[in-house]
Amino acid sequence: MISKQDWPEINAGSMADIAFLLLIFFLVTTTMDVDSGILKKIPQKEKHPREITIKEKNLLEITINKNNELFINEQTVAISELKEIALNFIDNGGGLNKDGQECNWCNGNKNPKSSDHPTKAIIAIDADRNADYGTYISVLDNINSAYDQLRNKLSVKLYGKNYNALEGAYKKASKNKEPILKKIKNIREKYPLLISDIDVSPDMAKR
């Protein structure tokens, strides 16, 4: 008869090593969801902020209510219409810039009731805090797409290649990058990205 003292013992010394290896395996192979955000540079707060005076016609205010509905000038618009509205507003060219020059590269309708110049055309987004994040992103994407289209079109006209290609060439270039950068800056100056989340009310327009 075999007593308990005679039973062979199981060596459990390597179990800790096996458990550690399994832990490493699951850490390496498991995918984790990462929240994505918006790449946006936030300007530094000025100690003595200047009062900004804007003509009402140079401000396109897009309002997103808590039901994710879009309003421009108190009229409902669909997201699918937003890009075309932004294009017409930015590229209107109905007046002069701050230096008194016309927009000779604009292809808009020159509507006197719309923006004077791309350098003055400000798009403000006023989103309700209860609106969906996805709706805000869709609005922002459509506006950015309008700017991309205008920049690409002008770049092809001036330099024979679109704006995105210029940016790609600048990133790939190892030397002599200054001429490419000069072209990029020229396009950006003609169509500056003027998008604001700040509440810029048309009531501030005093002239």
C-alpha positions in Angstrom: 0.0 0.0 0.0 1.4 3.4 -1.1 1.3 6.1 1.6 0.9 9.8 0.9 4.5 10.4 1.7 5.4 8.1 -1.2 3.3 10.0 -3.9 5.5 11.7 -6.5 5.5 15.4 -6.3 4.6 17.6 -9.3 7.2 20.2 -10.1 5.2 23.5 -10.4 8.2 25.7 -10.6 7.9 26.3 -14.3 4.1 27.2 -14.1 5.0 30.9 -13.3 7.2 31.1 -16.4 4.4 29.7 -18.6 1.9 32.1 -17.1 4.3 35.0 -17.7 4.8 33.9 -21.4 1.0 33.7 -21.9 0.6 37.1 -20.5 3.2 38.6 -22.9 1.5 36.7 -25.8 -1.9 38.2 -25.1 -0.5 41.7 -24.6 1.3 41.6 -27.9 -1.6 40.1 -30.0 -4.5 42.0 -28.4 -5.6 45.1 -30.3 -6.8 48.1 -28.3 -9.2 50.8 -29.5 -7.6 54.3 -29.4 -9.8 57.4 -29.4 -9.0 59.6 -32.3 -9.2 63.4 -32.2 -8.9 66.3 -34.5 -5.4 67.6 -35.5 -5.9 71.3 -34.9 -3.5 73.9 -33.7 -4.9 76.1 -30.9 -3.7 79.6 -31.0 -2.1 81.1 -27.8 -4.3 83.3 -25.7 -3.4 86.9 -26.1 -2.9 89.0 -23.0 -4.7 92.0 -24.6 -7.1 90.5 -27.2 -8.0 92.8 -30.1 -11.5 93.5 -31.0 -12.3 92.0 -34.4 -14.6 93.8 -36.7 -16.1 91.7 -39.5 -18.6 92.6 -42.2 -21.7 90.4 -41.9 -21.4 89.2 -45.5 -17.8 88.0 -44.8 -19.0 85.6 -42.2 -20.6 82.2 -43.0 -22.0 80.9 -39.7 -22.9 77.2 -39.6 -25.0 76.2 -36.6 -25.5 72.6 -35.5 -28.3 72.1 -33.0 -28.8 69.3 -30.5 -30.7 67.3 -33.1 -27.7 67.4 -35.5 -29.5 69.7 -37.9 -27.5 72.3 -39.8 -28.6 75.9 -40.2 -27.1 78.8 -42.3 -28.8 82.2 -42.1 -31.6 80.5 -40.1 -32.3 78.1 -43.0 -31.9 74.3 -42.8 -29.2 72.8 -45.1 -28.1 69.3 -45.7 -24.6 68.2 -45.1 -24.4 67.2 -48.8 -25.0 70.8 -49.7 -22.4 72.2 -47.4 -19.3 71.9 -49.7 -20.9 73.7 -52.5 -22.1 76.5 -50.2 -18.6 76.8 -48.8 -17.0 76.9 -52.3 -19.4 79.7 -53.5 -18.7 81.7 -50.3 -14.9 81.4 -50.2 -14.4 81.9 -54.0 -17.0 84.6 -54.5 -14.5 87.5 -55.0 -17.1 90.2 -54.8 -14.9 92.9 -53.3 -11.4 93.8 -52.3 -8.8 92.5 -49.8 -7.3 94.6 -47.0 -4.8 96.1 -49.5 -7.6 97.1 -51.9 -6.8 94.4 -54.4 -9.4 92.3 -56.3 -9.3 88.5 -56.4 -8.2 88.0 -60.0 -7.9 84.2 -59.4 -11.5 83.8 -58.0 -14.1 82.1 -60.2 -17.2 82.9 -58.1 -20.3 84.9 -58.9 -19.0 88.1 -57.4 -22.2 88.4 -55.5 -22.1 91.8 -53.6 -24.0 90.1 -50.7 -21.4 87.4 -50.3 -17.8 87.5 -49.2 -15.4 90.2 -50.6 -12.3 88.1 -50.8 -10.9 84.6 -49.8 -8.7 86.4 -47.3 -11.7 87.8 -45.6 -14.1 84.9 -45.9 -14.5 83.4 -42.4 -16.5 80.2 -41.7 -17.6 79.9 -38.1 -19.0 76.6 -36.7 -21.4 76.9 -33.7 -22.1 73.4 -32.4 -24.5 72.6 -29.6 -22.8 70.7 -26.8 -25.4 67.9 -27.2 -24.8 67.5 -31.0 -23.0 64.4 -32.2 -19.3 64.5 -32.6 -19.7 62.7 -36.0 -21.9 65.6 -37.3 -19.3 68.1 -36.4 -16.6 66.1 -38.1 -18.7 65.8 -41.2 -19.2 69.6 -41.3 -15.5 70.1 -40.9 -14.6 67.6 -43.6 -16.9 69.3 -46.1 -15.4 72.7 -45.4 -11.8 71.4 -45.6 -12.7 69.6 -48.8 -13.9 72.9 -50.3 -10.6 74.5 -49.4 -8.7 71.6 -50.9 -10.6 71.8 -54.2 -9.9 75.5 -54.5 -6.2 75.2 -53.6 -5.7 72.2 -56.0 -7.4 74.0 -58.9 -5.4 77.2 -58.5 -2.1 75.2 -58.0 -2.7 73.3 -61.3 -3.4 76.6 -63.1 -0.2 78.3 -61.7 2.2 75.4 -61.4 0.9 72.5 -63.5 0.3 70.2 -60.4 -2.2 70.2 -57.6 -1.6 71.6 -54.1 -1.5 68.1 -52.5 1.2 67.1 -55.0 3.2 70.1 -54.0 3.0 69.2 -50.3 4.0 65.6 -51.1 7.0 66.9 -53.2 8.1 69.2 -50.3 8.1 66.3 -47.8 10.1 64.0 -50.1 12.6 66.6 -51.2 15.9 66.3 -49.4 17.4 69.6 -50.7 16.4 72.6 -52.7 13.0 72.7 -50.9 12.6 76.5 -50.9 11.1 76.9 -54.4 8.4 74.3 -53.5 7.7 76.0 -50.2 7.4 79.3 -51.9 4.7 77.9 -54.2 2.8 76.3 -51.2 2.9 79.6 -49.3 1.5 81.4 -52.3 -1.5 79.1 -52.6 -2.1 79.3 -48.8 -2.0 83.1 -48.9 -4.5 83.2 -51.8 -6.9 80.7 -50.0 -6.1 80.9 -46.3 -7.9 78.4 -44.1 -10.2 80.6 -42.1 -12.3 78.3 -40.0 -13.3 79.3 -36.4 -15.1 77.5 -33.5 -15.3 80.8 -31.7 -18.6 82.5 -31.5 -18.1 85.4 -34.0 -21.4 87.1 -34.0 -22.5 89.1 -37.0 -23.7 91.8 -34.5 -20.0 92.7 -34.2 -20.0 93.8 -37.8 -19.8 97.6 -37.5 -18.8 98.3 -41.1 
